[in-house]
């Protein structure tokens, strides 16, 4: 089981990743609306922001997984 400090960090990172992913989805939806209305430049700008948020969300999940894996590896190593 994860130690309390790392467990809290992993949970916080995952929550932030979900929020960031939701923000990304909203931006993509807004970009689509702008695109449909013919506002190409504005749509492109929002699409880029959405992609950046999506990348940030992926990084947060990767970091959470890395911390969790490192903690589990430490626990298994110490158990031997």
Secondary structure as UniProt FT lines:
FT   HELIX           4..36
FT   TURN            37..38
FT   HELIX           40..79
//
